[in-house]
Amino acid sequence: MNLIPLFFLLVAAGAVAGCGSSEPVVIQPETYQMTEQEQANRQRAQKALAEQRQ
């Protein structure tokens, strides 16, 4: 069995998978309401990011 074509196929698949943004794009509907926990987490994350940038 010839493994060279299989190797190139795996390399090509890895290269294609690496393209694009590294962060997933999540689209929430406009009617989505965050829970209190989600709001607290977002505020805490924004505060930590602001402190880190200073």
mmJSON file of the N, C-alpha and C atoms, coordinates in Angstrom:
{"data_MODEL":{"atom_site":{
"group_PDB":["ATOM","ATOM","ATOM","ATOM","ATOM","ATOM","ATOM","ATOM","ATOM","ATOM","ATOM","ATOM","ATOM","ATOM","ATOM","ATOM","ATOM","ATOM","ATOM","ATOM","ATOM","ATOM","ATOM","ATOM","ATOM","ATOM","ATOM","ATOM","ATOM","ATOM","ATOM","ATOM","ATOM","ATOM","ATOM","ATOM","ATOM","ATOM","ATOM","ATOM","ATOM","ATOM","ATOM","ATOM","ATOM","ATOM","ATOM","ATOM","ATOM","ATOM","ATOM","ATOM","ATOM","ATOM","ATOM","ATOM","ATOM","ATOM","ATOM","ATOM","ATOM","ATOM","ATOM","ATOM","ATOM","ATOM","ATOM","ATOM","ATOM","ATOM","ATOM","ATOM","ATOM","ATOM","ATOM","ATOM","ATOM","ATOM","ATOM","ATOM","ATOM","ATOM","ATOM","ATOM","ATOM","ATOM","ATOM","ATOM","ATOM","ATOM","ATOM","ATOM","ATOM","ATOM","ATOM","ATOM","ATOM","ATOM","ATOM","ATOM","ATOM","ATOM","ATOM","ATOM","ATOM","ATOM","ATOM","ATOM","ATOM","ATOM","ATOM","ATOM","ATOM","ATOM","ATOM","ATOM","ATOM","ATOM","ATOM","ATOM","ATOM","ATOM","ATOM","ATOM","ATOM","ATOM","ATOM","ATOM","ATOM","ATOM","ATOM","ATOM","ATOM","ATOM","ATOM","ATOM","ATOM","ATOM","ATOM","ATOM","ATOM","ATOM","ATOM","ATOM","ATOM","ATOM","ATOM","ATOM","ATOM","ATOM","ATOM","ATOM","ATOM","ATOM","ATOM","ATOM","ATOM","ATOM","ATOM","ATOM","ATOM","ATOM"],
"id":[1,2,3,4,5,6,7,8,9,10,11,12,13,14,15,16,17,18,19,20,21,22,23,24,25,26,27,28,29,30,31,32,33,34,35,36,37,38,39,40,41,42,43,44,45,46,47,48,49,50,51,52,53,54,55,56,57,58,59,60,61,62,63,64,65,66,67,68,69,70,71,72,73,74,75,76,77,78,79,80,81,82,83,84,85,86,87,88,89,90,91,92,93,94,95,96,97,98,99,100,101,102,103,104,105,106,107,108,109,110,111,112,113,114,115,116,117,118,119,120,121,122,123,124,125,126,127,128,129,130,131,132,133,134,135,136,137,138,139,140,141,142,143,144,145,146,147,148,149,150,151,152,153,154,155,156,157,158,159,160,161,162],
"type_symbol":["N","C","C","N","C","C","N","C","C","N","C","C","N","C","C","N","C","C","N","C","C","N","C","C","N","C","C","N","C","C","N","C","C","N","C","C","N","C","C","N","C","C","N","C","C","N","C","C","N","C","C","N","C","C","N","C","C","N","C","C","N","C","C","N","C","C","N","C","C","N","C","C","N","C","C","N","C","C","N","C","C","N","C","C","N","C","C","N","C","C","N","C","C","N","C","C","N","C","C","N","C","C","N","C","C","N","C","C","N","C","C","N","C","C","N","C","C","N","C","C","N","C","C","N","C","C","N","C","C","N","C","C","N","C","C","N","C","C","N","C","C","N","C","C","N","C","C","N","C","C","N","C","C","N","C","C","N","C","C","N","C","C"],
"label_atom_id":["N","CA","C","N","CA","C","N","CA","C","N","CA","C","N","CA","C","N","CA","C","N","CA","C","N","CA","C","N","CA","C","N","CA","C","N","CA","C","N","CA","C","N","CA","C","N","CA","C","N","CA","C","N","CA","C","N","CA","C","N","CA","C","N","CA","C","N","CA","C","N","CA","C","N","CA","C","N","CA","C","N","CA","C","N","CA","C","N","CA","C","N","CA","C","N","CA","C","N","CA","C","N","CA","C","N","CA","C","N","CA","C","N","CA","C","N","CA","C","N","CA","C","N","CA","C","N","CA","C","N","CA","C","N","CA","C","N","CA","C","N","CA","C","N","CA","C","N","CA","C","N","CA","C","N","CA","C","N","CA","C","N","CA","C","N","CA","C","N","CA","C","N","CA","C","N","CA","C","N","CA","C","N","CA","C","N","CA","C"],
"label_alt_id":[null,null,null,null,null,null,null,null,null,null,null,null,null,null,null,null,null,null,null,null,null,null,null,null,null,null,null,null,null,null,null,null,null,null,null,null,null,null,null,null,null,null,null,null,null,null,null,null,null,null,null,null,null,null,null,null,null,null,null,null,null,null,null,null,null,null,null,null,null,null,null,null,null,null,null,null,null,null,null,null,null,null,null,null,null,null,null,null,null,null,null,null,null,null,null,null,null,null,null,null,null,null,null,null,null,null,null,null,null,null,null,null,null,null,null,null,null,null,null,null,null,null,null,null,null,null,null,null,null,null,null,null,null,null,null,null,null,null,null,null,null,null,null,null,null,null,null,null,null,null,null,null,null,null,null,null,null,null,null,null,null,null],
"label_comp_id":["MET","MET","MET","ASN","ASN","ASN","LEU","LEU","LEU","ILE","ILE","ILE","PRO","PRO","PRO","LEU","LEU","LEU","PHE","PHE","PHE","PHE","PHE","PHE","LEU","LEU","LEU","LEU","LEU","LEU","VAL","VAL","VAL","ALA","ALA","ALA","ALA","ALA","ALA","GLY","GLY","GLY","ALA","ALA","ALA","VAL","VAL","VAL","ALA","ALA","ALA","GLY","GLY","GLY","CYS","CYS","CYS","GLY","GLY","GLY","SER","SER","SER","SER","SER","SER","GLU","GLU","GLU","PRO","PRO","PRO","VAL","VAL","VAL","VAL","VAL","VAL","ILE","ILE","ILE","GLN","GLN","GLN","PRO","PRO","PRO","GLU","GLU","GLU","THR","THR","THR","TYR","TYR","TYR","GLN","GLN","GLN","MET","MET","MET","THR","THR","THR","GLU","GLU","GLU","GLN","GLN","GLN","GLU","GLU","GLU","GLN","GLN","GLN","ALA","ALA","ALA","ASN","ASN","ASN","ARG","ARG","ARG","GLN","GLN","GLN","ARG","ARG","ARG","ALA","ALA","ALA","GLN","GLN","GLN","LYS","LYS","LYS","ALA","ALA","ALA","LEU","LEU","LEU","ALA","ALA","ALA","GLU","GLU","GLU","GLN","GLN","GLN","ARG","ARG","ARG","GLN","GLN","GLN"],
"label_asym_id":["A","A","A","A","A","A","A","A","A","A","A","A","A","A","A","A","A","A","A","A","A","A","A","A","A","A","A","A","A","A","A","A","A","A","A","A","A","A","A","A","A","A","A","A","A","A","A","A","A","A","A","A","A","A","A","A","A","A","A","A","A","A","A","A","A","A","A","A","A","A","A","A","A","A","A","A","A","A","A","A","A","A","A","A","A","A","A","A","A","A","A","A","A","A","A","A","A","A","A","A","A","A","A","A","A","A","A","A","A","A","A","A","A","A","A","A","A","A","A","A","A","A","A","A","A","A","A","A","A","A","A","A","A","A","A","A","A","A","A","A","A","A","A","A","A","A","A","A","A","A","A","A","A","A","A","A","A","A","A","A","A","A"],
"label_entity_id":["1","1","1","1","1","1","1","1","1","1","1","1","1","1","1","1","1","1","1","1","1","1","1","1","1","1","1","1","1","1","1","1","1","1","1","1","1","1","1","1","1","1","1","1","1","1","1","1","1","1","1","1","1","1","1","1","1","1","1","1","1","1","1","1","1","1","1","1","1","1","1","1","1","1","1","1","1","1","1","1","1","1","1","1","1","1","1","1","1","1","1","1","1","1","1","1","1","1","1","1","1","1","1","1","1","1","1","1","1","1","1","1","1","1","1","1","1","1","1","1","1","1","1","1","1","1","1","1","1","1","1","1","1","1","1","1","1","1","1","1","1","1","1","1","1","1","1","1","1","1","1","1","1","1","1","1","1","1","1","1","1","1"],
"label_seq_id":[1,1,1,2,2,2,3,3,3,4,4,4,5,5,5,6,6,6,7,7,7,8,8,8,9,9,9,10,10,10,11,11,11,12,12,12,13,13,13,14,14,14,15,15,15,16,16,16,17,17,17,18,18,18,19,19,19,20,20,20,21,21,21,22,22,22,23,23,23,24,24,24,25,25,25,26,26,26,27,27,27,28,28,28,29,29,29,30,30,30,31,31,31,32,32,32,33,33,33,34,34,34,35,35,35,36,36,36,37,37,37,38,38,38,39,39,39,40,40,40,41,41,41,42,42,42,43,43,43,44,44,44,45,45,45,46,46,46,47,47,47,48,48,48,49,49,49,50,50,50,51,51,51,52,52,52,53,53,53,54,54,54],
"pdbx_PDB_ins_code":[null,null,null,null,null,null,null,null,null,null,null,null,null,null,null,null,null,null,null,null,null,null,null,null,null,null,null,null,null,null,null,null,null,null,null,null,null,null,null,null,null,null,null,null,null,null,null,null,null,null,null,null,null,null,null,null,null,null,null,null,null,null,null,null,null,null,null,null,null,null,null,null,null,null,null,null,null,null,null,null,null,null,null,null,null,null,null,null,null,null,null,null,null,null,null,null,null,null,null,null,null,null,null,null,null,null,null,null,null,null,null,null,null,null,null,null,null,null,null,null,null,null,null,null,null,null,null,null,null,null,null,null,null,null,null,null,null,null,null,null,null,null,null,null,null,null,null,null,null,null,null,null,null,null,null,null,null,null,null,null,null,null],
"Cartn_x":[0.854,0.0,0.887,0.541,1.341,0.812,1.614,1.175,1.417,2.178,2.497,1.241,0.343,-0.876,-1.727,-1.779,-2.543,-1.936,-0.603,0.083,-0.269,-0.204,-0.522,-1.981,-2.855,-4.268,-4.461,-3.778,-3.89,-3.313,-2.189,-1.588,-2.528,-3.115,-4.035,-5.272,-5.79,-6.971,-6.64,-5.459,-5.048,-4.885,-4.367,-4.186,-5.533,-6.482,-7.81,-8.511,-8.356,-9.001,-8.415,-7.165,-6.526,-6.914,-7.591,-7.965,-9.124,-9.221,-10.346,-10.033,-11.041,-10.882,-10.673,-9.832,-9.605,-10.718,-11.513,-12.609,-13.925,-14.714,-16.011,-16.937,-17.748,-18.705,-20.049,-20.559,-21.848,-22.819,-23.886,-24.89,-26.094,-26.38,-27.532,-28.715,-29.91,-31.079,-31.236,-31.812,-31.958,-32.876,-33.716,-34.653,-34.056,-32.797,-32.164,-31.934,-32.349,-32.14,-31.126,-30.051,-29.048,-29.578,-29.172,-29.517,-28.65,-29.016,-28.22,-26.789,-26.633,-25.287,-24.471,-25.095,-24.384,-23.997,-24.909,-24.604,-23.449,-23.454,-22.374,-21.046,-21.081,-19.856,-19.323,-20.202,-19.774,-19.177,-19.83,-19.312,-17.952,-17.813,-16.538,-15.442,-15.772,-14.795,-14.396,-15.369,-15.059,-14.181,-14.458,-13.657,-12.228,-12.09,-10.761,-9.979,-10.646,-9.985,-9.537,-10.388,-10.03,-8.829,-8.795,-7.668,-6.391,-6.526,-5.364,-4.778,-5.624,-5.158,-4.491,-4.689,-4.092,-2.62],
"Cartn_y":[-1.194,0.0,1.24,2.141,3.361,4.425,4.839,5.797,7.248,7.487,8.873,9.663,9.153,9.936,10.186,9.218,9.39,10.508,10.551,11.6,12.976,13.125,14.419,14.801,13.824,14.094,14.629,14.022,14.49,15.892,16.171,17.507,18.533,18.203,19.133,19.371,18.336,18.486,19.375,19.226,20.072,21.513,21.752,23.118,23.795,23.064,23.633,23.916,23.026,23.222,24.423,24.772,25.901,27.247,27.274,28.546,29.187,30.498,31.207,31.692,32.221,32.791,31.694,31.998,31.024,31.072,32.138,32.264,31.888,31.058,30.724,31.934,32.034,33.133,32.622,33.237,32.837,33.98,33.708,34.734,34.461,35.401,35.269,36.014,35.495,36.243,37.535,38.554,39.856,39.787,38.795,38.683,37.923,37.49,36.694,37.554,37.061,37.756,36.971,37.655,36.997,36.806,35.716,35.502,36.415,36.533,37.361,36.839,35.521,34.937,35.301,35.231,35.591,37.065,37.922,39.35,39.607,38.941,39.109,38.624,37.496,36.972,37.935,38.5,39.436,40.692,41.221,42.42,42.144,40.985,40.632,40.484,39.889,39.714,41.06,41.957,43.277,44.07,43.972,44.669,44.125,42.81,42.195,42.585,42.642,43.026,44.479,45.354,46.769,46.944,46.195,46.283,45.748,44.719,44.126,45.089,45.857,46.776,48.021,48.294,49.495,49.299],
"Cartn_z":[0.0,0.0,0.0,-0.873,-1.001,-0.044,0.922,1.94,1.551,0.486,0.125,-0.256,-1.117,-1.411,-0.167,0.726,1.958,2.802,2.86,3.616,3.051,1.721,1.12,1.331,1.331,1.589,3.006,3.976,5.358,5.518,4.863,4.937,4.319,3.172,2.514,3.371,4.001,4.856,6.05,6.615,7.732,7.313,6.114,5.635,5.411,4.859,4.62,5.944,6.915,8.211,8.941,8.647,9.314,8.741,7.615,7.0,7.744,7.637,8.242,9.631,10.279,11.61,12.638,13.627,14.692,15.726,15.713,16.671,16.0,16.65,16.059,16.05,15.022,14.916,15.394,16.436,16.992,16.768,16.053,15.775,16.659,17.542,18.428,17.804,17.949,17.477,18.271,17.64,18.297,19.508,19.565,20.689,21.868,21.734,22.795,24.028,25.178,26.448,27.276,27.669,28.501,29.915,30.526,31.927,32.791,34.061,34.968,35.065,35.048,35.127,33.893,32.712,31.484,31.491,31.959,32.031,32.992,34.144,35.122,34.543,33.839,33.222,32.171,31.365,30.324,30.944,31.978,32.634,33.265,33.897,34.525,33.466,32.339,31.267,30.669,30.479,29.938,30.897,32.193,33.195,33.209,33.159,33.163,31.914,30.782,29.542,29.597,30.14,30.263,31.19,32.281,33.211,32.574,31.761,31.107,30.075,29.409,28.369,28.94,30.212,30.808,31.07],
"occupancy":[1.0,1.0,1.0,1.0,1.0,1.0,1.0,1.0,1.0,1.0,1.0,1.0,1.0,1.0,1.0,1.0,1.0,1.0,1.0,1.0,1.0,1.0,1.0,1.0,1.0,1.0,1.0,1.0,1.0,1.0,1.0,1.0,1.0,1.0,1.0,1.0,1.0,1.0,1.0,1.0,1.0,1.0,1.0,1.0,1.0,1.0,1.0,1.0,1.0,1.0,1.0,1.0,1.0,1.0,1.0,1.0,1.0,1.0,1.0,1.0,1.0,1.0,1.0,1.0,1.0,1.0,1.0,1.0,1.0,1.0,1.0,1.0,1.0,1.0,1.0,1.0,1.0,1.0,1.0,1.0,1.0,1.0,1.0,1.0,1.0,1.0,1.0,1.0,1.0,1.0,1.0,1.0,1.0,1.0,1.0,1.0,1.0,1.0,1.0,1.0,1.0,1.0,1.0,1.0,1.0,1.0,1.0,1.0,1.0,1.0,1.0,1.0,1.0,1.0,1.0,1.0,1.0,1.0,1.0,1.0,1.0,1.0,1.0,1.0,1.0,1.0,1.0,1.0,1.0,1.0,1.0,1.0,1.0,1.0,1.0,1.0,1.0,1.0,1.0,1.0,1.0,1.0,1.0,1.0,1.0,1.0,1.0,1.0,1.0,1.0,1.0,1.0,1.0,1.0,1.0,1.0,1.0,1.0,1.0,1.0,1.0,1.0],
"B_iso_or_equiv":[0.0,0.0,0.0,0.0,0.0,0.0,0.0,0.0,0.0,0.0,0.0,0.0,0.0,0.0,0.0,0.0,0.0,0.0,0.0,0.0,0.0,0.0,0.0,0.0,0.0,0.0,0.0,0.0,0.0,0.0,0.0,0.0,0.0,0.0,0.0,0.0,0.0,0.0,0.0,0.0,0.0,0.0,0.0,0.0,0.0,0.0,0.0,0.0,0.0,0.0,0.0,0.0,0.0,0.0,0.0,0.0,0.0,0.0,0.0,0.0,0.0,0.0,0.0,0.0,0.0,0.0,0.0,0.0,0.0,0.0,0.0,0.0,0.0,0.0,0.0,0.0,0.0,0.0,0.0,0.0,0.0,0.0,0.0,0.0,0.0,0.0,0.0,0.0,0.0,0.0,0.0,0.0,0.0,0.0,0.0,0.0,0.0,0.0,0.0,0.0,0.0,0.0,0.0,0.0,0.0,0.0,0.0,0.0,0.0,0.0,0.0,0.0,0.0,0.0,0.0,0.0,0.0,0.0,0.0,0.0,0.0,0.0,0.0,0.0,0.0,0.0,0.0,0.0,0.0,0.0,0.0,0.0,0.0,0.0,0.0,0.0,0.0,0.0,0.0,0.0,0.0,0.0,0.0,0.0,0.0,0.0,0.0,0.0,0.0,0.0,0.0,0.0,0.0,0.0,0.0,0.0,0.0,0.0,0.0,0.0,0.0,0.0],
"pdbx_formal_charge":[null,null,null,null,null,null,null,null,null,null,null,null,null,null,null,null,null,null,null,null,null,null,null,null,null,null,null,null,null,null,null,null,null,null,null,null,null,null,null,null,null,null,null,null,null,null,null,null,null,null,null,null,null,null,null,null,null,null,null,null,null,null,null,null,null,null,null,null,null,null,null,null,null,null,null,null,null,null,null,null,null,null,null,null,null,null,null,null,null,null,null,null,null,null,null,null,null,null,null,null,null,null,null,null,null,null,null,null,null,null,null,null,null,null,null,null,null,null,null,null,null,null,null,null,null,null,null,null,null,null,null,null,null,null,null,null,null,null,null,null,null,null,null,null,null,null,null,null,null,null,null,null,null,null,null,null,null,null,null,null,null,null],
"auth_seq_id":[1,1,1,2,2,2,3,3,3,4,4,4,5,5,5,6,6,6,7,7,7,8,8,8,9,9,9,10,10,10,11,11,11,12,12,12,13,13,13,14,14,14,15,15,15,16,16,16,17,17,17,18,18,18,19,19,19,20,20,20,21,21,21,22,22,22,23,23,23,24,24,24,25,25,25,26,26,26,27,27,27,28,28,28,29,29,29,30,30,30,31,31,31,32,32,32,33,33,33,34,34,34,35,35,35,36,36,36,37,37,37,38,38,38,39,39,39,40,40,40,41,41,41,42,42,42,43,43,43,44,44,44,45,45,45,46,46,46,47,47,47,48,48,48,49,49,49,50,50,50,51,51,51,52,52,52,53,53,53,54,54,54],
"auth_comp_id":["MET","MET","MET","ASN","ASN","ASN","LEU","LEU","LEU","ILE","ILE","ILE","PRO","PRO","PRO","LEU","LEU","LEU","PHE","PHE","PHE","PHE","PHE","PHE","LEU","LEU","LEU","LEU","LEU","LEU","VAL","VAL","VAL","ALA","ALA","ALA","ALA","ALA","ALA","GLY","GLY","GLY","ALA","ALA","ALA","VAL","VAL","VAL","ALA","ALA","ALA","GLY","GLY","GLY","CYS","CYS","CYS","GLY","GLY","GLY","SER","SER","SER","SER","SER","SER","GLU","GLU","GLU","PRO","PRO","PRO","VAL","VAL","VAL","VAL","VAL","VAL","ILE","ILE","ILE","GLN","GLN","GLN","PRO","PRO","PRO","GLU","GLU","GLU","THR","THR","THR","TYR","TYR","TYR","GLN","GLN","GLN","MET","MET","MET","THR","THR","THR","GLU","GLU","GLU","GLN","GLN","GLN","GLU","GLU","GLU","GLN","GLN","GLN","ALA","ALA","ALA","ASN","ASN","ASN","ARG","ARG","ARG","GLN","GLN","GLN","ARG","ARG","ARG","ALA","ALA","ALA","GLN","GLN","GLN","LYS","LYS","LYS","ALA","ALA","ALA","LEU","LEU","LEU","ALA","ALA","ALA","GLU","GLU","GLU","GLN","GLN","GLN","ARG","ARG","ARG","GLN","GLN","GLN"],
"auth_asym_id":["A","A","A","A","A","A","A","A","A","A","A","A","A","A","A","A","A","A","A","A","A","A","A","A","A","A","A","A","A","A","A","A","A","A","A","A","A","A","A","A","A","A","A","A","A","A","A","A","A","A","A","A","A","A","A","A","A","A","A","A","A","A","A","A","A","A","A","A","A","A","A","A","A","A","A","A","A","A","A","A","A","A","A","A","A","A","A","A","A","A","A","A","A","A","A","A","A","A","A","A","A","A","A","A","A","A","A","A","A","A","A","A","A","A","A","A","A","A","A","A","A","A","A","A","A","A","A","A","A","A","A","A","A","A","A","A","A","A","A","A","A","A","A","A","A","A","A","A","A","A","A","A","A","A","A","A","A","A","A","A","A","A"],
"auth_atom_id":["N","CA","C","N","CA","C","N","CA","C","N","CA","C","N","CA","C","N","CA","C","N","CA","C","N","CA","C","N","CA","C","N","CA","C","N","CA","C","N","CA","C","N","CA","C","N","CA","C","N","CA","C","N","CA","C","N","CA","C","N","CA","C","N","CA","C","N","CA","C","N","CA","C","N","CA","C","N","CA","C","N","CA","C","N","CA","C","N","CA","C","N","CA","C","N","CA","C","N","CA","C","N","CA","C","N","CA","C","N","CA","C","N","CA","C","N","CA","C","N","CA","C","N","CA","C","N","CA","C","N","CA","C","N","CA","C","N","CA","C","N","CA","C","N","CA","C","N","CA","C","N","CA","C","N","CA","C","N","CA","C","N","CA","C","N","CA","C","N","CA","C","N","CA","C","N","CA","C","N","CA","C","N","CA","C","N","CA","C"],
"pdbx_PDB_model_num":[1,1,1,1,1,1,1,1,1,1,1,1,1,1,1,1,1,1,1,1,1,1,1,1,1,1,1,1,1,1,1,1,1,1,1,1,1,1,1,1,1,1,1,1,1,1,1,1,1,1,1,1,1,1,1,1,1,1,1,1,1,1,1,1,1,1,1,1,1,1,1,1,1,1,1,1,1,1,1,1,1,1,1,1,1,1,1,1,1,1,1,1,1,1,1,1,1,1,1,1,1,1,1,1,1,1,1,1,1,1,1,1,1,1,1,1,1,1,1,1,1,1,1,1,1,1,1,1,1,1,1,1,1,1,1,1,1,1,1,1,1,1,1,1,1,1,1,1,1,1,1,1,1,1,1,1,1,1,1,1,1,1]
}}}
